[in-house]
Amino acid sequence: MNLEKLRNKMEPLLETTLRSKILAAFVVSFAAIYHFSFMWFFYSMNVMPMFCFNIGSVLLFVVIGGLILSYKPYFAMYLLCFIEVVVHQILAERYIGSQTDFHFFILLMGLIPFVIFFDKPLPSLFLGSISCGIFVGVEIVAPSFKPVYELDPKLLSVIKTINISLFAIVLLAIIVLFSLFILFVENAHVSEINSQAQKIQIQNEKVIAMQNNTIIGMANLVENRDVDTGEHIKRTSAYVKMLSEEAKKTIEYQEVLTDAYIALLEKAAPMHDIGKIVVPDAILKKPGKLTPEEFFQIQRHTLEGARIVHEVLDNNSDPEYVRVASEIALSHHEKWNGTGYP
């Protein structure tokens, strides 16, 4: 699937449906719960600057979550969350130490926009690049700073384990959600293709039905004018089918006389005498022997038949059918030894 078409397909689903809200609400809910949990941790450790900051963070995520559920996720909302997470994680490592690995969530915040805001690749790429740069900077610089609050190394190790585990869990959840969403979009695209194919098939069937009605109508015109024709047209179609099926059994015609081609011959056979429409009734219905001039008029029905087929069917029928029908109309009186006409 073309990327631009995929993006166009995903844009309304990402920006206006419940699916987008679910992805954004999941991220915001996790952030609110995470900050709420560490708010009490910082309070119990008497790290009051981080405790106060987490109160503001929880309120921010609650408000944004409400806006997402009431309206839809906007990029500006995510930008506020991104700034909060970056400031929060840098302050956390400044106050209690870099060994807690809070800054991994900065990297995570740079990946999330690609899932929620797939239709905005450039802003998402910009945030992703910024987050990677900040992450690398914190990874390099933070160990050189002494933390403001000295905490028990074992406690710091537990915090690090929690942060890394949560980072992995959230990243895995986002990947699974995104994969399921891609699968949904692909299935929707396949369903749309199938729907369009069915519409085209229905239209083709209507055209074929119209073509068949045209053929039957034109053949009936000839049948109604020529008293000698009678059931001749219908019998000719049946004979063509039987002879073609028998000829197909021979080695010479196996490749040429496919089932589709035999069906085409059977369908085109009623057109063989269509040129008799232009033959005057006095000649067509003459009970006695024809004069040379009258027989010449009869012979011309082959040429006129081919012309009529092209004039009537060229713009509305299958070109292969038109070719076969015109050849039948033109050549059905030809003989193997060249004595036929025209």
Secondary structure in CASP SS format (residue, H / E / C, confidence):
PFRMAT SS
TARGET T0000
AUTHOR 0000-0000-0000
METHOD secondary structure of the structure
MODEL  1
M C 1.00
N C 1.00
L H 1.00
E H 1.00
K H 1.00
L H 1.00
R H 1.00
N H 1.00
K H 1.00
M H 1.00
E H 1.00
P H 1.00
L H 1.00
L H 1.00
E H 1.00
T H 1.00
T C 1.00
L H 1.00
R H 1.00
S H 1.00
K H 1.00
I H 1.00
L H 1.00
A H 1.00
A H 1.00
F H 1.00
V H 1.00
V H 1.00
S H 1.00
F H 1.00
A H 1.00
A H 1.00
I H 1.00
Y H 1.00
H H 1.00
F H 1.00
S H 1.00
F H 1.00
M H 1.00
W H 1.00
F H 1.00
F H 1.00
Y H 1.00
S H 1.00
M C 1.00
N C 1.00
V C 1.00
M H 1.00
P H 1.00
M H 1.00
F H 1.00
C H 1.00
F H 1.00
N H 1.00
I H 1.00
G H 1.00
S H 1.00
V H 1.00
L H 1.00
L H 1.00
F H 1.00
V H 1.00
V H 1.00
I H 1.00
G H 1.00
G H 1.00
L H 1.00
I H 1.00
L H 1.00
S H 1.00
Y C 1.00
K C 1.00
P C 1.00
Y C 1.00
F H 1.00
A H 1.00
M H 1.00
Y H 1.00
L H 1.00
L H 1.00
C H 1.00
F H 1.00
I H 1.00
E H 1.00
V H 1.00
V H 1.00
V H 1.00
H H 1.00
Q H 1.00
I H 1.00
L H 1.00
A H 1.00
E H 1.00
R H 1.00
Y H 1.00
I H 1.00
G C 1.00
S H 1.00
Q H 1.00
T H 1.00
D C 1.00
F C 1.00
H C 1.00
F H 1.00
F H 1.00
I H 1.00
L H 1.00
L H 1.00
M H 1.00
G H 1.00
L H 1.00
I C 1.00
P H 1.00
F H 1.00
V H 1.00
I H 1.00
F C 1.00
F C 1.00
D C 1.00
K C 1.00
P H 1.00
L H 1.00
P H 1.00
S H 1.00
L H 1.00
F H 1.00
L H 1.00
G H 1.00
S H 1.00
I H 1.00
S H 1.00
C H 1.00
G H 1.00
I H 1.00
F H 1.00
V H 1.00
G H 1.00
V H 1.00
E H 1.00
I H 1.00
V H 1.00
A H 1.00
P H 1.00
S H 1.00
F C 1.00
K C 1.00
P C 1.00
V C 1.00
Y C 1.00
E C 1.00
L C 1.00
D C 1.00
P H 1.00
K H 1.00
L H 1.00
L H 1.00
S H 1.00
V H 1.00
I H 1.00
K H 1.00
T H 1.00
I H 1.00
N H 1.00
I H 1.00
S H 1.00
L H 1.00
F H 1.00
A H 1.00
I H 1.00
V H 1.00
L H 1.00
L H 1.00
A H 1.00
I H 1.00
I H 1.00
V H 1.00
L H 1.00
F H 1.00
S H 1.00
L H 1.00
F H 1.00
I H 1.00
L H 1.00
F H 1.00
V H 1.00
E H 1.00
N H 1.00
A H 1.00
H H 1.00
V H 1.00
S H 1.00
E H 1.00
I H 1.00
N H 1.00
S H 1.00
Q H 1.00
A H 1.00
Q H 1.00
K H 1.00
I H 1.00
Q H 1.00
I H 1.00
Q H 1.00
N H 1.00
E H 1.00
K H 1.00
V H 1.00
I H 1.00
A H 1.00
M H 1.00
Q H 1.00
N H 1.00
N H 1.00
T H 1.00
I H 1.00
I H 1.00
G H 1.00
M H 1.00
A H 1.00
N H 1.00
L H 1.00
V H 1.00
E H 1.00
N H 1.00
R H 1.00
D C 1.00
V C 1.00
D C 1.00
T C 1.00
G C 1.00
E C 1.00
H H 1.00
I H 1.00
K H 1.00
R H 1.00
T H 1.00
S H 1.00
A H 1.00
Y H 1.00
V H 1.00
K H 1.00
M H 1.00
L H 1.00
S H 1.00
E H 1.00
E H 1.00
A H 1.00
K H 1.00
K C 1.00
T C 1.00
I H 1.00
E H 1.00
Y H 1.00
Q C 1.00
E C 1.00
V C 1.00
L C 1.00
T C 1.00
D H 1.00
A H 1.00
Y H 1.00
I H 1.00
A H 1.00
L H 1.00
L H 1.00
E H 1.00
K H 1.00
A H 1.00
A H 1.00
P H 1.00
M H 1.00
H H 1.00
D H 1.00
I H 1.00
G H 1.00
K H 1.00
I H 1.00
V H 1.00
V C 1.00
P C 1.00
D H 1.00
A H 1.00
I H 1.00
L H 1.00
K C 1.00
K C 1.00
P C 1.00
G C 1.00
K C 1.00
L C 1.00
T C 1.00
P H 1.00
E H 1.00
E H 1.00
F H 1.00
F H 1.00
Q H 1.00
I H 1.00
Q H 1.00
R H 1.00
H H 1.00
T H 1.00
L H 1.00
E H 1.00
G H 1.00
A H 1.00
R H 1.00
I H 1.00
V H 1.00
H H 1.00
E H 1.00
V H 1.00
L H 1.00
D C 1.00
N C 1.00
N C 1.00
S C 1.00
D C 1.00
P H 1.00
E H 1.00
Y H 1.00
V H 1.00
R H 1.00
V H 1.00
A H 1.00
S H 1.00
E H 1.00
I H 1.00
A H 1.00
L H 1.00
S H 1.00
H C 1.00
H C 1.00
E C 1.00
K C 1.00
W C 1.00
N C 1.00
G C 1.00
T C 1.00
G C 1.00
Y C 1.00
P C 1.00
END
